[in-house]
């Protein structure tokens, strides 16, 4: 299991930006596919974005495409989520997750990931 710690959440006005970070403990971080998920109050956790081990491939949920960017720095063992043009409906707890062998980059589910962080709250006010 990979130990993951998210940071960077907070309160922001609609239209604003935030950058989330996810620090990993695993020295083989670069071999893991990494993802971001989110869970809003009263809703199921949903896929946000995913990135392949060396960052060559990415995929996004339709709801964030064009506004969010997932990236990683394998030397720093850190995953990022750059969020622009935030909307109130982006309000949720955001989780990073790691998978040693992701079966698909197309809308992966949380069952595809074996390690999770504790989450960081993002609140977007209107």
Sine and cosine of phi, psi and omega as CSV:
sin_phi,cos_phi,sin_psi,cos_psi,sin_omega,cos_omega
0.00,0.00,0.60,-0.80,0.02,-1.00
-0.99,-0.14,0.74,-0.67,0.09,-1.00
-0.99,0.10,0.80,-0.60,-0.08,-1.00
-0.80,-0.60,0.69,-0.72,0.01,-1.00
-0.74,-0.68,0.90,-0.43,0.01,-1.00
-1.00,0.05,0.42,-0.91,0.11,-0.99
-0.40,-0.92,0.21,-0.98,0.09,-1.00
0.97,-0.24,-0.09,1.00,0.03,-1.00
-0.94,0.34,0.15,-0.99,0.01,-1.00
0.26,-0.97,-0.23,-0.97,0.00,-1.00
-0.97,-0.23,0.77,-0.64,-0.01,-1.00
-0.60,-0.80,0.49,-0.87,0.05,-1.00
-0.98,0.20,0.43,-0.90,0.07,-1.00
-0.82,0.58,0.67,-0.74,-0.06,-1.00
1.00,-0.03,-0.20,0.98,-0.02,-1.00
-0.99,0.12,-0.10,-1.00,-0.07,-1.00
-0.73,-0.68,0.44,-0.90,0.12,-0.99
-0.57,-0.82,0.44,-0.90,0.16,-0.99
-0.84,-0.55,0.87,-0.50,0.08,-1.00
-1.00,-0.04,0.56,-0.83,0.07,-1.00
-0.82,-0.57,0.46,-0.89,0.05,-1.00
-0.66,-0.75,0.94,-0.34,-0.02,-1.00
-1.00,-0.06,0.74,-0.68,-0.03,-1.00
-0.94,-0.34,0.51,-0.86,-0.01,-1.00
-1.00,-0.04,-0.34,0.94,-0.16,-0.99
-0.96,0.27,0.79,-0.62,-0.03,-1.00
-0.95,0.33,-0.31,0.95,0.06,-1.00
-0.99,-0.14,0.50,0.87,-0.02,-1.00
-0.74,0.67,-0.63,0.78,-0.10,-1.00
-0.92,0.38,-0.16,0.99,0.02,-1.00
-1.00,-0.08,-0.06,1.00,-0.05,-1.00
-0.99,-0.16,0.67,-0.74,0.29,-0.96
-0.97,0.26,0.60,-0.80,-0.07,-1.00
-0.81,-0.58,0.56,-0.83,-0.01,-1.00
-0.67,-0.74,0.33,-0.94,0.16,-0.99
-0.89,-0.46,0.71,-0.70,0.10,-0.99
-0.80,-0.60,0.24,-0.97,0.07,-1.00
-0.57,-0.82,0.43,-0.90,0.03,-1.00
-0.68,-0.74,0.89,-0.46,0.05,-1.00
-1.00,0.01,0.38,-0.93,0.00,-1.00
-0.83,0.56,0.77,-0.64,0.05,-1.00
0.97,0.22,0.09,1.00,-0.02,-1.00
-0.85,-0.53,0.32,-0.95,0.07,-1.00
-0.97,0.24,0.39,-0.92,0.06,-1.00
-0.92,0.40,0.66,-0.75,-0.05,-1.00
-0.77,-0.64,0.46,-0.89,0.03,-1.00
-0.93,0.36,0.65,-0.76,0.06,-1.00
-0.90,-0.43,-0.82,0.58,-0.08,-1.00
-0.34,-0.94,0.39,-0.92,0.01,-1.00
-0.59,-0.81,0.48,-0.87,0.00,-1.00
-0.65,-0.76,0.62,-0.78,-0.02,-1.00
-0.97,0.26,0.20,-0.98,-0.12,-0.99
-0.80,0.60,-0.66,0.76,-0.02,-1.00
-0.96,-0.27,0.22,0.98,0.12,-0.99
0.99,0.15,0.14,0.99,-0.07,-1.00
-0.95,0.31,-0.55,0.83,-0.06,-1.00
-0.86,-0.51,0.65,-0.76,0.09,-1.00
-0.70,-0.72,0.35,-0.94,0.09,-1.00
-0.48,-0.88,0.50,-0.87,-0.09,-1.00
-0.72,-0.70,0.46,-0.89,0.19,-0.98
-0.92,0.39,0.54,-0.84,-0.02,-1.00
-0.85,0.53,-0.53,0.85,-0.08,-1.00
-0.93,0.37,-0.31,0.95,-0.04,-1.00
-0.87,-0.49,-0.09,1.00,-0.05,-1.00
-0.86,0.52,0.74,-0.67,-0.02,-1.00
1.00,0.04,-0.21,0.98,0.01,-1.00
-0.91,-0.41,-0.57,0.82,-0.04,-1.00
-0.95,-0.31,0.53,-0.85,0.07,-1.00
-0.72,-0.69,0.82,-0.58,0.07,-1.00
-0.99,-0.11,0.64,-0.77,0.04,-1.00
-0.48,-0.87,0.17,-0.99,0.00,-1.00
-0.51,-0.86,0.47,-0.88,0.11,-0.99
-0.83,-0.55,0.99,-0.17,-0.09,-1.00
-0.92,0.38,-0.48,0.88,0.03,-1.00
-0.91,0.41,-0.55,0.83,0.02,-1.00
-1.00,-0.09,-0.04,1.00,-0.03,-1.00
0.80,0.60,0.75,0.67,-0.08,-1.00
-0.71,-0.70,0.67,-0.74,0.07,-1.00
-0.96,-0.30,0.56,-0.83,-0.01,-1.00
-0.78,-0.63,0.42,-0.91,0.19,-0.98
-0.69,-0.72,0.94,-0.33,0.05,-1.00
-1.00,0.00,0.85,-0.52,-0.07,-1.00
-0.89,-0.46,0.88,-0.48,0.02,-1.00
-0.89,-0.45,0.26,-0.97,0.03,-1.00
0.74,0.67,0.75,0.66,-0.07,-1.00
-0.91,0.42,0.56,-0.83,-0.01,-1.00
-0.86,-0.51,0.41,-0.91,0.06,-1.00
-0.82,0.58,-0.54,0.84,-0.01,-1.00
-0.95,0.30,-0.10,1.00,0.12,-0.99
-0.99,0.12,-0.11,0.99,0.02,-1.00
-0.87,0.49,0.83,-0.56,-0.05,-1.00
-0.04,-1.00,0.16,-0.99,0.25,-0.97
-1.00,0.03,0.79,-0.62,-0.03,-1.00
-0.97,-0.23,0.74,-0.67,-0.03,-1.00
-0.86,-0.51,0.64,-0.77,0.20,-0.98
-0.99,-0.17,0.43,-0.90,-0.07,-1.00
-0.55,-0.83,0.46,-0.89,-0.04,-1.00
-0.82,-0.57,0.62,-0.78,0.04,-1.00
-0.71,-0.70,0.80,-0.60,0.01,-1.00
-0.97,0.24,-0.29,0.96,-0.04,-1.00
-0.39,-0.92,0.98,0.19,-0.08,-1.00
-0.95,0.31,0.82,-0.58,-0.02,-1.00
-0.94,0.35,-0.46,0.89,-0.02,-1.00
-0.45,-0.89,0.54,-0.84,0.10,-1.00
-1.00,-0.03,-0.10,0.99,-0.06,-1.00
-1.00,-0.02,0.97,-0.26,0.05,-1.00
0.75,0.66,0.85,0.53,0.06,-1.00
-0.88,0.47,0.44,-0.90,0.03,-1.00
-0.98,-0.18,0.22,-0.98,-0.01,-1.00
-0.92,0.39,-0.35,0.94,0.06,-1.00
-0.92,0.38,-0.30,0.96,0.00,-1.00
-0.99,0.16,-0.15,0.99,-0.08,-1.00
-0.91,-0.42,0.71,-0.70,-0.08,-1.00
-0.98,-0.18,-0.28,0.96,-0.04,-1.00
-0.79,-0.61,0.66,-0.75,-0.08,-1.00
-0.71,-0.70,0.51,-0.86,0.18,-0.98
-1.00,0.09,-0.02,-1.00,-0.07,-1.00
-1.00,0.07,-0.22,0.98,0.03,-1.00
1.00,-0.10,0.45,-0.89,0.08,-1.00
-0.69,-0.73,0.70,-0.71,-0.10,-0.99
-0.99,0.14,0.74,-0.67,0.14,-0.99
-0.87,-0.50,0.83,-0.56,0.02,-1.00
-0.82,-0.57,0.83,-0.56,-0.01,-1.00
-0.92,-0.39,0.88,-0.48,-0.02,-1.00
-1.00,-0.06,0.51,-0.86,-0.04,-1.00
-1.00,0.00,0.00,0.00,0.00,0.00
